[in-house]
Amino acid sequence: MSEDEFLAGLTGHPSDFRLAVEALRSTGECFCLIGGLAVNHYVEPVVTLDADFAVAGDTGLAEALKKRGFQVEAHAHSINATMPGSRLRLQITINSRYRDFPSRAVAAHLFGVDLPVAGLEDLAQGKVWAAQDSTRRASKRAKDRADLIRICESHARIIPRIPAGLVPEIDAMRASA
């Protein structure tokens, strides 16, 4: 089974991830994958049905997604989209904190699609921001902390970038180094 067939089996749609990347490319804006799928690029993968992206701007993005069949909800700092019949959830962050991430992204091939993925340092920073965000659901913040642990276990150079006290397991890694 190929990566894209695996994702299609999870989401229930054969091409929603590819169509999302096509929509992002069609706007001409710089973008990159962030979040759990991006973490999977750097460490042993875990399953997630969220595809999170950061964009430098949002020029025509909602329309580009709608044109490819997505249902779109625009919010102050994000665009959320789903493909009818799919369990894949897209969240495109247009928050200015993430604006420079696409310019430092690395080339990747995920689920049969070539796309830019946030650089490891930027990805870790995004996970730190998410883990510190008290407005996020506790389960989401716990997943962000787990992603930070996964990153630090595989890439020890990231440990100093994680604020002391945020993730006890990373504090223990720091102490044993």
N, C-alpha and C positions, 0 to 999 in steps of 0.2 A: 504494500500500500504506500502510495506517495504521500508527501507532506500535505499537498493540497487536497487529496482524497480524505486524509485523516481529519483535516479541519472541516471539510464539507460534511463528514459524518457527525461531527460534534455540533455544527451550527445548523445543519439541515438545508443548507443552500450551497450549490456547487461553486459559486464565484463571487460571493459577497465581499470577501477580503480584497480580491483583485479589483473589483469594481470600485471599492472605496479608494484604493490607491490610484486608480485611473482618474477618479473625480478630483482627488487632491492634485494630481499632476496637471490636470486640465486648467486649473486656475492660474498656473504660472507662479504661484507662491512657493517659497521654500517650506518644506515640511519634514518631519521625521516621526518615526514610531517611538513612543515612550510607554511606560507602564509595564505590566507583566509580560506581554509578548516581547517587548524589547529586552527585558531581563533574560528571557529565554534564549536570546541570541548570545548572551555572554556566559551563561551557566546552564547546568542541567535543567531541561525544561519541565515545567508543570503546566497542567491544563488551565486555561482561562478562556472565557467567552467574551472578554473585553478587549477591544482594540483601541488603544489610546494614541492620539497623535498630537503633536504640537505644530503650529503653523506660525509663520512670520506675520501673516495677515489673513484676512478672511474674504478676499475679493471673490465674490461669486461662488463661494464654496457650497452654501446651502442649495443653490440652484443646480450646481454640478452634481450634487448627490441626488437630488430629486430627479434629474434627467436620467440617472441610472437606476431609478426605481426605489430609492431609499425614502422612508418616512423620516422627516427632519423636524427637530425641535431646536429652535435658537434660544440661547440663554445669554446672559450678560458676558460671560467669559468662556463660553463653550457652545459647540454645536453637537447635539446628540442625534444619532441616526441609527435606524434599523431597517433591514430588508424584510418585507413581509415574508413569513415562512422561515425566517432565520432566527437563531438564538444569539448570533453575534451582535454585540452592542458596541457601537462606535461612539467615542467621545473625542471630539477635536477641540483641544484647548487653544483658546486665543488670548490667554492671560499673558500680559507683557513680561512676566517673570520668565516665561519659556521662549520668548521671541528669538533669542540667540541660539537656542539648541539646534535648529536645523542647519545653521551655518557651520556647526562643528560635528555634524552627523557622519556616520561611517556607512559605507555601502554594505548591504546585506541581501541575502536571499532567504526568505521565509515563506513557507507554504506555497511554493511555486512562483513567488513574486519577488522581483528585484525592487528594493526600496531603501531609503535612508533610515538608519536607526540612530537614535541619540547616542552620543559618545558616552562611555562608561561613567565618567565623572559627572556629566550632566544628568544622566539617568539616576545616579545615586542622589544627586542634589534634589531632583524631582521627588524621589521617594522620601527623602528627609522632610521636604515641605509637606508632602501628603501625610506622613506619619505624625507630624506636629499639628495638623489641622484638626482642631477640636470639633469643627462642624461636620466632619466626615463620620460616617457610621463606624462604630468600634470594630466591626469585622473587617472593614476596608483598611483601617489603620493597622490592625493586626497583620493583615496580608502585606502591607507596605513594610512593616518591621521585618516580617519573614523574608521578603524580597531583599531587604538590606543585609540580612544575615547570609542569605545565599550568595549575594555579590561579594561580601567580605570574606567568606570562606574560600572562594575561588580567586579573589583578587585582593590580597592583603594590602596593597597600596591604597585602597579606598578607606581602610579602617580610620586613619586620622581625619578623614572628611566627615565622619559621623559624630555629631555632638555627643559628648559624654552624658550619660544618663538617659539617652533616648531609647537605647536597646541594650538591656543588661547583657545579653549574649555577646554583643560586640564589645562592650566594656570588658568582659572577661577575655576576649581575644586580644584586646589592647594590653591588658595586664600581663598576659602570658608571652607577649612578643618581646 
